[in-house]
Each structure stands twice: as C-alpha cells, then as structure tokens.
C-alpha cells in the first residue's frame, strides 16, 4: 500500500507574478473565460493558479475554481505551458 510519502510529485514549479510563465498561464485562462477572476458572488471564490507541472502530455499550467459561477461546480483547467529552461 502506498503512503503519501511514496507518491512522487511531478516535476514542476510555481510561476512568479510578472514572469513570462505567469503571463502565459493567465493569458490562456483569459482566452477561454475572458475574465481572470470569475468571482462567485455567493462564495467569493475565484480562479486559483496551482502551478506548472510536467506530465505525460508535456508541461501544463493548472488552475482550479471551487465554484465556477456558470456551472456552480468545482472546475479545473489545464493549459499547455512552455517548458522551463534549465
């Protein structure tokens, strides 16, 4: 049985505000929704950037909204990201 310690985190990073990766991530979200916040008036929830990770399909920016106003549901979005330069 796996414990939490046995799970390997995928390679990733947190883009810093104002960085090219940050701008790329939020531009993708804005292109889909037109609004980088999508504030839910009842709960006050908005989009949250969860980081940029490498997976089987390459690098992706990950976002979550706990209560997206248009669906009233928890929603995740994954957008292609430029691979970091080592």
Secondary structure, DSSP 4 states (H G I P E B T S, - for coil): ---GGGSPPPSEE-PPTTSHHHHHHHHHHHHHHS-S----TTT----EEEEEEEETTEEEEEEEEEEETTTTEEEEEEEE-PPPP-
